Amino acid sequence: MNRKVIGITGYKNTGKTTLVEGLVRLLTARGYRIATVKHAHHAFDIDHAGRDSFRHRQAGAQEVAVVSRRMWTIVHSLASETEPTLDEVLAKVGPADLIIVEGYKRDSIPKIEVRDPALPHPPLDNGDGSFIAIASAGPLEGETLPVFAREDIKAIADFVVAKMGLETP
């Protein structure tokens, strides 16, 4: 499957989600169909106690689908299974012009690192060629990758469209 996928990655509190939100808003306004994948390093639950679907899972259902005329979701409990790989998750994502992945620092997809020079984090680029740009909260010296102001969503979106070879919708 030849999907167009770009990662937005960085350390905690560097502005990854804000950048993803801005890119999704701007690219969808331009007519692109965007999907996102968000990796969580912590436990989370989109289902809540008292809901019928929650009760189904509590009763032992491995997977629960909740469907309405406005949206649908499938909650899959991993139990003793290992966390799916990014490729396995991407295979389940529906049609999109671009899939924006938040997190997955170590996966080999084209990535933009979100960096805040005020925080004491080392650069993420490990030389594998997967990092294609940096979105920074402040000036950076000596970078060989293109550096964008983190708040310049338009410039970052234009870069992503060109780099990913997205056709005008």
N, C-alpha and C positions, 0 to 999 in steps of 0.2 A: 504494500500500500504506500503510495507516494503522497504523503500529507505534508503540508507546509506548517512547520512547527517552530516557534521561537520561544526561548526561555527568558524569563526575567528573574534574576537571582541576586542574592546578596545576604548579608547578615541581618539579624533581627533589628527592627526599628530603623532601617535605612530608607524606607519609602517604597518598597516593592509593590505593595497592594495599591497604594495611591497611583503609582505609575501604570500598573495593569488597568486599573479603573479608568484612568485618563485615556489610555490607548484604546480600550474597548469602546468607550464613549465616542471618541473621534473617528475611529475606523468604521464603526457601525453607522455613524452619521454620514460617512462617505459612501455607504452602500455595501460594505463588506460584511459577509456573514462570519462572525467570530465566535469561537468556542474557547473556553478556558479550562485549565486543570490546575488545581491548587493542592500542593503537598502540605500536609500538616504533620509536624513532628510530635504532636501531642494527641491524646485521645480526644475524640469529638463525637457528638451524636446529633444528627439532624432530626431525630425522632424523639418525642418526649413522653414521659410517663402519663398514662391516662388515655392517650390516643389509641385508636383501634390498631393501627399499624405497629405501635410499640407493644401492644398486648400480643399481637401475632408473633413478634420476635421473642418476647418473653416466654411464649408457649413453645418455642423451639424452631420457628421457621428460619431457615438459612437465608432466604431472600424474600423481601416483601416489596411489592410494587404498589405505589399509591398513584392513582390516575384521576385527573379531573379534566374538564374541557379546556383549562388554561395551562396546565403543566402536568408533568409526570416525573416520577423518580423511582429508582429501584435502590433499596437499601440492602446491601449484601454484608452479612456478618461473616467476618473472617474466622472466628472460632480458633482453630489450631492451624489454619492456613497461613502462609507467609504473605506479607504485603505484596500486592501485584507490582510488577515493574512498570515503568513509564510506558514502554511499548505496549504492554497488555492493556493499560488504561486507555491509551490513544486508540487502540483498535476498537474500543467500545464507544468512542465519541462519534456522534453523527456528522453528517456533511458540514464542512465549513471551509471558507476561503483561507483561514488562518486559525491555528490553535495556539493560544498564548498560555505558556506553562509558567506558573509561579513556584519557585523552589527548584528541586532536583538539580542542585549545584553540580553534581558529579556526572550527570548524564551527558552523553555526546550529542547534544543538539545545539544549534546556534543559540548563543546566549548574550544578553546584555546584563552586565553587572551593575547593580545599583549600589552606589558607594557614598558614604558620608565621611569626608576627610576629618571631621571633628571627632569621630569615633575611632578607637584604637584597633581597628581590624586590618589584617593584612589583605592585599589584593587576592582575589580568588583565582585569577588566571594561572593555570598550571602548565601553560605552554602546549596544551593538546590541540590548539587551534579552534576550539569551540566558542571562545569568547570573541564577539565581533564588535563590541562597543562598550562604553561605560556611560552611565547616567549618574552624574555627580551632584551632590548638594553644595559643592564648592570647587574652587580651582584645583587642578591636578597638574603636577609638573612631570615631564619626562615620559608620558604615556605614548605608546606606539599605536594604540587603538584609537578610533574616533571617540572624543569625549563630548557629551552633550550636557547642558544644564538639566538637572533632573526635572525641573518644572517646564521645560520646553517640549511639551507633549507633541506639538505640531512637527518640530524638527525630528524628533525621535520617530514619530509615525511615518514621516516621509522617508526616513532612512530604512525603516522596517519594510515598507512597501517596495522600495527599490531593491533592497538586499534579498528579500524573499521572492522577488519576481512576481508580485501580485498584479494581476490584470485589472484594469479599471472596470468596476462593475457597471 
